[in-house]
Amino acid sequence: MLYDISLRMSYVYDVAASGSHHVLRLLPLTLSDRQRLVAGSVHIDPKPDESATFIDFFQHPATYMQLRAPHERLDIRMQARVSVQAPLPTADLSPLLARLPDELADHWALDPDSPHHFVGPSPKLEEVGEITDYARESVTSGQTVRQIAEALCARIHRDFRYDAKATTVDTTAKEAFALKRGVCQDFSHIMILALRALGIPAGYVSGFLRTLPPPGKERLEGADAMHAWVRIWCGRTMGWIELDPTNNIVAGTDHVVVAYGRDYADVAPVIGVVKSYGHHKTVQAVDVVPVP
């Protein structure tokens, strides 16, 4: 599947910012087994006074930019063409939950893809007792790690309501869990915490979701903005799988990966500091359109 992706993010300040600096993670990744970035560009207005690219710990390309002159708004545009392959169907080769700690202990590596980075607390995710209880209630005897992940994905989709006005980017997992509503970031954070509470390594995936559904298919929730879903380590034989709790589906050709991390803090598309005061307005528009 070939997609043309366009993203526009605009920040409009009540009072002109006298300076700012940001880190951007916007371009889709090239992944050997599923995805290839054919072409991509990022345009920033006003033009940064200083910029540089670097590779972060999780091996994602990122751009640092700084604006020194006063500016009333910041416009960021990203365009990309991406080729996505359908994941091959696989049998459930994950272990029973009781055997997972031994497989994790036998994984002697701390590379960016190592499951050891995804089992404990992370910048935006500390243990939440209510979510731990929720996770334990979702497990039945004899389930494999993959079955547990799929059951949690389905339960979160069933128990929580998608509501773009209920939460913000700063809403904690505990607050979203109490509300029982939110957006893809909230559902992904809750699912990650639930899996980690069971000892299952889980991480956050940032990306895009196909905007126009195939004929006869319903439009997926979260397609109007950047999307998020969950990555789960299912033991040394099966490795990583990806599930989307917002839509209760396996991530496939409708999902385009931008970054992997422990939680949103590792993969935020735009993060930085602005020297200003007052409020600002943020507008985001996304289109992921199949190329005929």
Order of alpha helices (4+ residues) and beta strands (2+ residues): beta-beta-beta-beta-beta-beta-alpha-alpha-alpha-beta-alpha-beta-alpha-beta-beta-alpha-beta-beta-beta-alpha-beta-beta
